[in-house]
Amino acid sequence: MRSADRPRDCPGFPQLWTATTVSYFGTYVTALALQILIVVNLHASATEVGLVNAARWLPYLLFGLLAGVFVDRRRRLPILVGTDFGRAILLVVIPLLAAVGGLSVPVVIALMLPFGVLSILNDGAAQSVLPDLVTPAALGQANVRIQQSLSAAQTTGPLVAGGLVAAIGAPLAVLVDAVSYLFSGLLIATIRVTERPVAAPQRRHLLQEIREGMAWVYRHPMLAPMALTSHGWFVFNSMLITVFVPFAVRVGHLGAFGLGVGYACAGVGGVLGSAVSSRMARRLGAGPAVVLAQALFPLAFTPIVLAPALATISVGQFLFGLGVGLGSPIELTYRQQVTPDHLQGRMNSTIRSFNWGMYGLGAPLGGVLADRIGYRPTLWIGIAGVAAMAVAIGCSRFRKASLSDTLPR
């Protein structure tokens, strides 16, 4: 048995944390570079922006449940390595095609579909392998550390992306993410930790395993309301995110650097939120802390819609990052702690597949609405939606959730 109560003392976690941090950094460079690429370079409409975002996330809805079974049947570290390498290859194609004049919105959509499939497998494996690398006492802090890395990358990545886009163009800026995935895969390949043995070779029917994972999530008295309100939040948040970039560029007249500053403020908020996440969970309880985090999201986008400018976008993005940094580590730790190991992959993939799959529905819906009724009315619909989800989880049983609600591992 391991005795380390600090994540950094647990074998394998430092490599995973470093790899994840570098990968997050590259991801946030591409998050801005790709949006600028399709809005400015490829002159995409709001509907086309929504379709690109949908292609990135729709595979979660289509294949996420299958990915959960796949992750539970196999060792998770090799999955992380393979999917990192695969995503690096796909991203390299973007600047290559741009260099020869072969890049278009349909091509970007075609590349994002397999990218999304690989991301499903990587996400499910990453969340499921963490309890193998750290002790139960260190699990909460490990999730906080990873969330802090995400927030730090969100702070610096967009600023770097803005500079890279200005200096070398959006297509070449995407190469940064490809390199980050390559580095991540190579570093994770050096981890020498024995994972829990894969379940005995007995194979049950695929649908039976999927149903078992879904039943665990949607019949659990606490996981069910958390998951369902999370699904709804992702629908409306995807509408907000899809419309935000063209709204900021075309109505707020922000360029790549201005958007980078706004996203960087979200990262600052995320760092602060994750820094106080554990303390808030202990002081208020896991449920009330998550409800508080959810209440920040409608407040985040309201000033942006009222007066789109660098100052309001920066404040709004800060509040958005604060909510994510505060709530996400608590939610993730809670569901990891209450779920037995043989269901970790299916639990994580069930929740994530429907969460991120909602982007495949909300993103094109937001784009179509923006083109039909305008940016501001669509943004108000999104704000009303995330506010409704905050009220719903606040009225559910999850408001009484505690991180002591654990099962023996």
C-alpha angles and dihedrals in degrees: 000000000000118000100193112123094181118075093225090060093054113097112249098014097095090056093046092047093049093046091048092048093052091045092050090051092054091044093057091048089055093041089066098031093053093048091050090045095056097037099042108019097035095031093227122184121230088261091054091048087054092050092052090050090046091053090054094052107025092084087066089063095042102042107013096102092049089049090056092057090045091052093048091051097051143046109275104213094065088050090055092051095047096046092048091054092046093052091048090056093049093051093050088061092065099066091038092057091042090055092057096040095252100118120109138150093265090051092051089050090051091052094046094057097066089036088059092049092053090047091055091056093044094049094048093048094045095053093042097048095052095081087055092056102045136040119254089252090056098043097091093049091045090057090047091052091051091047089050089053089051090051094046090051089048088054099051103023098070092046090052089044091054090052093045093048090051093046105039106005133256098280094057091043087064088066089073090067092048090054091047092055091049091051091046093052093048093049095047088051087065094061111113104190125131109239122212109277115269112251116276116286091260107121122208126195111290094233090051091056092047091050091050091055093045092047091053092054102038098039095046109105093225105026093052098062091039092052097043096049089045090055090052092047091054092054093055096036090054089055090052095047094046094052096037098076099049089040092052093044100042103030103024092037093224120157130205093285093050091050089048091055091050093050090045089057088054087055092051089052090048092052091051093045094050091046091061097032098099092042092051091048090053095044101041102019126252095275098050091044091055091047089053090051091050091052090061096063100072088045090054098061099035097081090045092057094043096051118001107207137125092267097050093041090051093050092045094049090048090056091046092052091045091056094048093046092049100044107031100066091048094050093046095046091048095053093044091051097049095045123082116234097251089060099042096099094046094043093050094043094046092054096038095044092056093038097052091031087064086067086063088060103032098044098059090038090055091047094050092046091049091053092045106038102014139260100280099050089049092050091050090053089053092048092050089050097053089045090054091051091052090053092046096053090043089058095044131089090258090078086077095049118131131191087235090070092099138145124219108268 
